[in-house]
Amino acid sequence: MGVVTYDFEVTSPISPARLFKALVLEADKLFPKAAPHAIKSVELEGNGGPGSIVKINFADGLPFQYVKHTVEGQDKDNLSYSYNLIEGGPLGEKLEKISYENKFVAGADGGSVCKSLMKFYTVGDCTFTEDEIKEQIQRMDGVYKAVEAYLVANPDACN
């Protein structure tokens, strides 16, 4: 098994606390409303904190039916969240799991920056290229931007 790491940042006009609440604390309720074109439902086993299992079921016609991840860490005070993708989605022949570490911080313009570290754990001696990583980020970005648009259109949501 090899490990490929990748750092990236995403900016948003939404405050860090509100974005954290939407993407982490209320994701199971918000994702299907904000991104019905992509997410059919979210199933939560546990209270959403460490040890919980989250299954995201995708809309028909998308490349993957679902992904399942385990919550590793959640710090509401520091707006950080970590989880491991353990089943579904891009996992299979090349990837055993993907680990994510996310932290939401204040942006220069009053919005926020989500700083992310991704670790791709490959099967055997398989390689995972930067283009494949960017494809994964692009898929996640679609939901991220849909949630962001939902929050802009619904200023009372996730306050």
Beta strands, then each sheet from edge to edge (+ up, - down):
strand 1: 3-12
strand 2: 39-45
strand 3: 53-58
strand 4: 66-75
strand 5: 80-88
strand 6: 95-106
strand 7: 112-122
sheet 1: 1+ 7- 6+ 5- 4+ 3- 2+
end
